[in-house]
Amino acid sequence: MRANRMMLMNARTISMATLTLLCSTSAIAKVASSPEARAAATEAAMTDDERVSLTNGVLPLPAFPGMKIPDEAVVGSDYVPGVP
């Protein structure tokens, strides 16, 4: 009888610890994965040159001989290279 009682108490303790851990990691994950938080962190890490580069795109059309079109660009649609 005493052994069953101890097993039940251990199972409850483990269940509560697991539940607490899952809830706390879930809350942390929600904060860390918030789109607003990720965007703010990305923008804060960017330089002014990187911010400006995102506002200036090119129209990749082979209009001039020897014109280099980026490999990732789709001909005829605007192209803005990503920030490395």
Secondary structure, DSSP 4 states (H G I P E B T S, - for coil): -HHHHHHHHHHHHHHHHHHHHHHHHHHHHHHHT-HHHHHHHHHHH--HHHHHHTT--B-----STTPPPPTTPPTTS-B-PPP-
